[in-house]
Amino acid sequence: MRHLPKTTQSVIVAAMQKLRKLLFGGKVKITKESLKKWHLSLVVISAIEGGAILILSAAHTFSVNSLFVTTDSLQTRLTGEAVSTPALHQLFTVNLVGPVAALFFVTAVIHLLLATVCRIRYEAWLKKGINPLRWLEYALNGGIMFVIIGLLVGVYDIASLLLLITMAIVIGLYGFVLESIGPQLKRNSILLLNSIGFIALAMPWVVLALYVLAANIYGSGTSIHIFVIFLVGLILSLFITVNTYLSRAKKGNWANYIYSERWYMGLGLVTESLLAWLIFVSVLHP
């Protein structure tokens, strides 16, 4: 930055100061009515995007297999001893269009519930600084996202896919527990809870990264669009984690739970939209 002209430096510094003041300085007033409009907007946008994915996308299927150990009859006859070898059996195929569209429909259903039949309960939750349905949404969509990215990077084993889904559920449970009983826990318990959360957050991405790494070391490599999809999913997940931290630490405007709630909504939509349309452009386009 020191190599830039002074006028440019001044503009950048002023912009950063304004952004810092906007996020951490002044008080932002968000009413429950405006939050309801946000929910309804998310319902409409998500439903339109999900419908567009279903209508515009071409089928792109993956085989989901069960891995097992069996006897290699040829090697057994040659060596005279029982020789085991890994094998696979195709269980079913998955059309990627369905899971990608499901990201939006899950969001639409959850936010429709929050804006209508669950609204009174939702407003009571906001006063307590919790939102169980958000963590349900994150658990469901997190599992779907891990399955989508997993299939794209080569995770075709049903056991591995189920473990990725389980990690997404654990992440959702961690967020809910952190919100609902976290403030009542002692420091050591909080550290333990955060350690569990960190492992649950990190391990799915470590597993997916190992598949990407193996493809580049032992295989023909990972195409750039799949690598970009992986990075976008990882970076946006980190943004959601940062929002959780700011909300729990009550930094600046995040001291207002409704402010962090709006960030959760926006980040969730951005994550789903970017991933879905990147996948559409690179994989699902006709």
C-alpha positions as CSV (number, residue, x, y, z in Angstrom):
1,M,0.0,0.0,0.0
2,R,2.9,2.3,0.7
3,H,3.8,2.2,-3.0
4,L,0.5,3.7,-4.0
5,P,0.0,7.5,-4.5
6,K,-0.9,9.4,-1.4
7,T,-4.3,10.3,-2.7
8,T,-5.1,6.7,-3.4
9,Q,-3.9,5.7,0.1
10,S,-6.1,8.4,1.7
11,V,-9.2,7.1,-0.2
12,I,-8.5,3.5,0.8
13,V,-7.9,4.5,4.5
14,A,-11.1,6.6,4.6
15,A,-13.1,3.8,3.0
16,M,-11.8,1.3,5.6
17,Q,-12.6,3.6,8.4
18,K,-16.2,4.1,7.1
19,L,-16.6,0.3,6.8
20,R,-15.3,-0.2,10.3
21,K,-17.6,2.4,11.7
22,L,-20.5,0.9,9.8
23,L,-19.9,-2.6,11.1
24,F,-18.6,-1.9,14.6
25,G,-19.4,1.7,15.4
26,G,-22.9,3.2,15.2
27,K,-26.1,1.5,16.2
28,V,-28.2,-0.1,13.5
29,K,-31.9,-0.3,14.1
30,I,-33.5,-3.4,12.6
31,T,-37.2,-3.9,13.3
32,K,-39.0,-7.3,13.5
33,E,-41.2,-6.1,10.6
34,S,-38.2,-5.4,8.4
35,L,-36.8,-8.8,9.4
36,K,-40.1,-10.4,8.3
37,K,-39.7,-8.8,4.9
38,W,-36.2,-10.2,4.6
39,H,-37.5,-13.7,5.3
40,L,-40.3,-13.3,2.7
41,S,-37.7,-12.0,0.2
42,L,-35.5,-15.0,0.8
43,V,-38.5,-17.3,0.3
44,V,-39.2,-15.7,-3.1
45,I,-35.6,-15.5,-4.3
46,S,-34.8,-19.0,-3.1
47,A,-37.9,-20.5,-4.8
48,I,-37.2,-18.7,-8.0
49,E,-33.5,-19.8,-8.0
50,G,-34.4,-23.4,-7.2
51,G,-37.0,-23.5,-9.9
52,A,-34.6,-22.0,-12.4
53,I,-32.0,-24.7,-11.6
54,L,-34.6,-27.5,-12.1
55,I,-35.8,-26.0,-15.4
56,L,-32.5,-24.9,-17.0
57,S,-30.1,-27.6,-15.9
58,A,-29.1,-30.7,-17.9
59,A,-28.9,-34.0,-16.0
60,H,-25.5,-34.9,-14.6
61,T,-25.3,-38.1,-12.7
62,F,-22.9,-39.7,-10.3
63,S,-22.7,-43.3,-9.1
64,V,-22.8,-43.8,-5.4
65,N,-21.0,-47.1,-4.4
66,S,-20.5,-49.3,-1.4
67,L,-16.8,-50.3,-0.9
68,F,-16.1,-53.7,0.6
69,V,-13.4,-56.4,0.8
70,T,-13.7,-59.6,-1.2
71,T,-11.5,-62.6,-2.1
72,D,-9.4,-62.2,-5.3
73,S,-10.0,-65.6,-6.9
74,L,-7.2,-65.3,-9.5
75,Q,-4.5,-64.3,-7.0
76,T,-5.8,-66.9,-4.5
77,R,-5.4,-69.7,-7.2
78,L,-1.9,-68.4,-8.2
79,T,-0.5,-68.1,-4.7
80,G,-2.4,-70.9,-3.0
81,E,-3.4,-68.6,-0.2
82,A,-6.5,-66.5,0.4
83,V,-5.9,-63.0,-1.0
84,S,-8.3,-60.2,-0.2
85,T,-8.8,-57.2,-2.5
86,P,-11.0,-54.0,-2.3
87,A,-14.1,-54.0,-4.5
88,L,-17.1,-51.8,-5.0
89,H,-20.8,-52.2,-5.8
90,Q,-23.0,-49.5,-7.3
91,L,-25.9,-48.7,-5.1
92,F,-27.7,-46.0,-7.0
93,T,-27.0,-42.8,-9.1
94,V,-27.5,-39.2,-8.1
95,N,-28.5,-36.5,-10.5
96,L,-26.7,-33.4,-9.3
97,V,-29.6,-31.2,-10.3
98,G,-31.7,-32.4,-7.4
99,P,-29.3,-31.6,-4.6
100,V,-28.4,-28.2,-6.0
101,A,-32.0,-27.2,-6.3
102,A,-32.7,-28.6,-2.8
103,L,-30.3,-26.0,-1.4
104,F,-32.8,-23.3,-2.3
105,F,-36.0,-25.2,-1.5
106,V,-34.7,-26.0,2.1
107,T,-34.0,-22.3,2.6
108,A,-37.4,-21.3,1.2
109,V,-39.3,-23.7,3.5
110,I,-37.4,-22.6,6.6
111,H,-37.8,-18.9,6.0
112,L,-41.4,-19.3,5.1
113,L,-42.0,-21.0,8.5
114,L,-40.1,-18.2,10.3
115,A,-42.2,-15.5,8.5
116,T,-45.6,-17.2,9.1
117,V,-46.6,-20.1,11.3
118,C,-43.5,-19.9,13.5
119,R,-43.3,-16.1,13.6
120,I,-44.5,-15.6,17.2
121,R,-42.1,-18.4,18.5
122,Y,-39.3,-16.9,16.3
123,E,-39.7,-13.5,17.9
124,A,-39.5,-15.1,21.3
125,W,-36.4,-16.9,20.3
126,L,-34.8,-13.6,19.1
127,K,-35.3,-12.1,22.6
128,K,-33.3,-15.1,24.0
129,G,-30.6,-14.8,21.3
130,I,-31.3,-18.2,19.7
131,N,-32.8,-19.5,16.4
132,P,-33.1,-23.3,16.3
133,L,-34.5,-23.3,12.8
134,R,-31.5,-21.5,11.4
135,W,-29.2,-24.3,12.7
136,L,-31.6,-26.8,11.2
137,E,-31.3,-25.0,7.9
138,Y,-27.5,-25.0,8.2
139,A,-27.4,-28.7,9.1
140,L,-29.6,-29.7,6.1
141,N,-27.9,-27.4,3.6
142,G,-24.5,-28.1,5.0
143,G,-25.0,-31.8,4.4
144,I,-26.3,-31.2,0.9
145,M,-23.4,-28.9,0.1
146,F,-20.8,-31.4,1.4
147,V,-22.4,-34.1,-0.7
148,I,-22.4,-31.9,-3.8
149,I,-18.8,-30.9,-3.5
150,G,-17.9,-34.4,-2.4
151,L,-19.3,-35.9,-5.6
152,L,-17.6,-33.2,-7.7
153,V,-14.1,-34.0,-6.2
154,G,-14.6,-37.8,-6.3
155,V,-16.3,-38.9,-3.1
156,Y,-18.5,-41.8,-4.4
157,D,-18.4,-44.0,-1.4
158,I,-21.7,-44.1,0.5
159,A,-20.0,-44.4,3.9
160,S,-17.8,-41.3,3.3
161,L,-20.8,-39.3,2.1
162,L,-22.8,-40.3,5.2
163,L,-19.9,-39.2,7.4
164,L,-19.8,-35.8,5.6
165,I,-23.6,-35.4,6.2
166,T,-23.1,-36.4,9.9
167,M,-20.4,-33.7,10.3
168,A,-22.8,-31.1,8.9
169,I,-25.4,-32.2,11.5
170,V,-22.8,-31.9,14.2
171,I,-22.0,-28.4,13.1
172,G,-25.7,-27.4,13.2
173,L,-26.0,-29.0,16.7
174,Y,-22.8,-27.2,17.8
175,G,-24.2,-23.8,16.7
176,F,-27.5,-24.5,18.5
177,V,-25.9,-25.6,21.7
178,L,-23.5,-22.6,21.6
179,E,-26.5,-20.2,21.3
180,S,-28.8,-21.9,23.8
181,I,-26.7,-23.0,26.7
182,G,-23.2,-21.6,25.8
183,P,-23.6,-18.4,28.0
184,Q,-24.4,-20.6,31.0
185,L,-21.3,-22.8,30.7
186,K,-18.0,-22.3,32.5
187,R,-14.8,-21.3,30.6
188,N,-13.4,-24.9,30.5
189,S,-16.7,-26.2,29.1
190,I,-16.8,-23.4,26.5
191,L,-13.3,-24.3,25.4
192,L,-14.3,-28.0,25.1
193,L,-17.4,-27.0,23.1
194,N,-15.4,-24.8,20.8
195,S,-12.9,-27.6,20.3
196,I,-15.7,-29.9,19.2
197,G,-17.1,-27.3,16.9
198,F,-13.6,-26.6,15.3
199,I,-13.1,-30.3,14.6
200,A,-16.6,-30.6,13.1
201,L,-16.1,-27.6,11.0
202,A,-12.6,-28.4,9.8
203,M,-12.7,-32.2,9.1
204,P,-15.1,-32.2,6.2
205,W,-13.0,-29.7,4.4
206,V,-9.8,-31.6,5.2
207,V,-11.4,-34.8,3.8
208,L,-12.5,-33.0,0.6
209,A,-9.1,-31.3,0.3
210,L,-7.4,-34.8,0.5
211,Y,-9.5,-35.9,-2.5
212,V,-8.5,-32.8,-4.4
213,L,-4.8,-33.4,-3.5
214,A,-4.9,-37.1,-4.5
215,A,-6.5,-36.2,-7.8
216,N,-3.6,-33.9,-8.5
217,I,-0.8,-36.2,-7.3
218,Y,-2.0,-39.6,-8.5
219,G,-4.7,-38.8,-11.1
220,S,-5.2,-36.4,-14.0
221,G,-5.7,-33.3,-11.8
222,T,-8.7,-31.3,-10.7
223,S,-10.4,-29.0,-13.2
224,I,-10.2,-25.3,-12.4
225,H,-14.0,-24.9,-12.0
226,I,-14.2,-27.7,-9.4
227,F,-11.2,-26.2,-7.5
228,V,-13.0,-22.8,-7.6
229,I,-16.3,-24.3,-6.3
230,F,-14.3,-25.9,-3.4
231,L,-12.6,-22.7,-2.5
232,V,-15.8,-20.6,-2.7
233,G,-17.6,-23.1,-0.4
234,L,-14.7,-23.0,2.1
235,I,-14.4,-19.2,2.1
236,L,-18.1,-18.6,2.6
237,S,-18.3,-21.1,5.3
238,L,-15.5,-19.2,7.1
239,F,-17.5,-16.0,6.8
240,I,-20.4,-17.7,8.5
241,T,-18.1,-18.9,11.2
242,V,-16.8,-15.3,11.7
243,N,-20.4,-14.0,11.9
244,T,-21.0,-16.6,14.7
245,Y,-17.9,-15.4,16.6
246,L,-18.9,-11.7,16.3
247,S,-22.4,-12.5,17.5
248,R,-21.2,-14.5,20.5
249,A,-18.6,-11.9,21.3
250,K,-21.1,-9.1,20.8
251,K,-18.7,-7.0,18.8
252,G,-20.0,-3.6,17.6
253,N,-23.4,-3.9,15.9
254,W,-23.3,-7.7,16.5
255,A,-24.3,-6.9,20.1
256,N,-27.8,-6.7,18.6
257,Y,-28.7,-10.3,17.9
258,I,-31.1,-9.3,15.1
259,Y,-28.2,-7.7,13.3
260,S,-26.2,-11.0,13.3
261,E,-29.5,-12.8,12.3
262,R,-29.7,-10.6,9.2
263,W,-26.0,-11.4,8.4
264,Y,-26.8,-15.1,8.7
265,M,-29.6,-14.8,6.3
266,G,-27.6,-12.8,3.7
267,L,-24.5,-15.1,4.0
268,G,-26.6,-18.2,3.7
269,L,-28.2,-16.9,0.5
270,V,-24.9,-15.7,-1.0
271,T,-23.3,-19.1,-0.3
272,E,-26.1,-21.1,-1.9
273,S,-26.4,-18.8,-4.9
274,L,-22.7,-18.6,-5.7
275,L,-22.2,-22.4,-5.3
276,A,-25.3,-23.3,-7.3
277,W,-24.7,-21.0,-10.2
278,L,-21.0,-21.8,-10.4
279,I,-22.0,-25.5,-10.6
280,F,-24.6,-24.7,-13.2
281,V,-22.2,-22.8,-15.4
282,S,-19.4,-25.4,-15.1
283,V,-21.4,-28.7,-14.9
284,L,-25.1,-28.4,-15.3
285,H,-25.5,-26.1,-18.2
286,P,-27.3,-27.7,-21.3
